[in-house]
Amino acid sequence: MSCDFLKMATVGVQGLQPYVPGKPVDELERELGISNIVKLASNENPLGPSDAALNAIQKCLKDLCRYPDGNGFILKSALADKLSVGLNQITLGNGSNDILELIARAFGDERSEIIFSQYAFAVYPIATQAIGAKAVVVPAVAWGHDLKAMADAITPATRIIFIANPNNPTGTWIDSATLLAFMKRVPENVMVVLDEAYGEYIDLPDFPDGVSFLEQFPNIIVTRTFSKAFGLAALRVGYSVSHPQVADVLNRVRQPFNVNQPALVAATAALSDSAYLARSREVNSKGMLQLESGFKTLGLDFIPSVGNFVCVDVGRDARPVYDALLREGVIVRPVGNYGMPRHLRVSIGLESENARFIAALKAVLAIA
Ligand SMILES: *Cc1c(COP(=O)(O)O)cnc(C)c1O
């Protein structure tokens, strides 16, 4: 072969590093020949999907030969109703990741600067690099976004600012007053993405609701997902709420059938299953206390988190600890790729799963 196909890719794509997902359970089963594995690595809902979502999927199976509704009418209507916004403000995505990429492609190019925080969600640098834009990474303060410094970093070339609230992997969050002061400094021609993938878990009085900020600041795009609190990660469905003109722009770049029919009907059903959501939140807050108390008992520092995950400082290179936990049948997430080599990110599981993890961590740290 005389052609170097990598060199034929765009400059941005040549510099891409693929996203590294949490290790799948079957992969570890194959590698180590063990069963009874606990996966606390991808911030998934430990309850399993809601019955309402499963029933809706069952009912739609006979129509799998048909294309999905490319406009996602039923889901968009349900969302518009629930959020008191117009149908024309909602964009559906193949997971909210899809929307993050649509935003980068629609509003950025190789002349653009895109701002995000140190330790911010890994998809922001990937979406930025893929379009050949310049990533402006603003140092974090106490693991969290420094919105003052992020506003200072805006230049005439800035097109997009990504903010995860709360942030993954750190679990840190931004309060309403801080967000308001920040938004007042952002020019209207800079799109501000408020990624609220974990928003449903939070009920702190000063936690901002991005959708209500949208009225005052039309350059905000709020993204949310059905992958976390709604328990539908495998289906790949998320959405954004924005100014109608922004939604129109995103609608032009998305694929015609970017969300599949089982995902549309299951998400619609999950949205109205308030009992499931309430249970998800309860399991999460109890599980968070369980893990925090486990870490305290082991004398380990952790980053206080409002998400469904928490980063623990294992006090040494976390990679061998991660590997040793795998051998105990417990999958967590190393975050060295985020510049956090001593931390492991652990998703909140069921009580028994959390207990398994704490016991395994205790055993591993005693011998590591
Ligand atoms: C999990 C996550 C997402 C959503 O992922 P999808 O499954 O693509 O909806 C988005 N942003 C953050 C910060 C996340 O942690």
The ligand as a Tripos MOL2 file, in Angstrom:
@<TRIPOS>MOLECULE
LIG
   15    15     1     0     0
SMALL
NO_CHARGES

@<TRIPOS>ATOM
      1 C1        -22.9950   10.6700   30.2400 C.3       1 LIG1
      2 C2        -22.7980   12.0890   29.8200 C.ar      1 LIG1
      3 C3        -23.4180   12.5930   28.6790 C.ar      1 LIG1
      4 C4        -24.4300   11.8540   27.9060 C.3       1 LIG1
      5 O1        -24.1880   10.8610   27.1770 O.3       1 LIG1
      6 P1        -25.2630   10.2530   26.1740 P.3       1 LIG1
      7 O2        -25.3830    8.8530   26.6130 O.co2     1 LIG1
      8 O3        -24.6450   10.4390   24.8470 O.co2     1 LIG1
      9 O4        -26.5330   11.0250   26.2950 O.co2     1 LIG1
     10 C5        -23.2580   13.9240   28.3660 C.ar      1 LIG1
     11 N1        -22.5120   14.7250   29.1160 N.ar      1 LIG1
     12 C6        -21.9130   14.2920   30.2230 C.ar      1 LIG1
     13 C7        -21.1410   15.2440   31.0380 C.3       1 LIG1
     14 C8        -22.0200   12.9450   30.5810 C.ar      1 LIG1
     15 O5        -21.3830   12.5050   31.6630 O.3       1 LIG1
@<TRIPOS>BOND
     1     1     2 1
     2     2     3 ar
     3     2    14 ar
     4     3     4 1
     5     3    10 ar
     6     4     5 1
     7     5     6 1
     8     6     7 2
     9     6     8 1
    10     6     9 1
    11    10    11 ar
    12    11    12 ar
    13    12    13 1
    14    12    14 ar
    15    14    15 1
@<TRIPOS>SUBSTRUCTURE
     1 LIG1         1 GROUP 0 **** ****
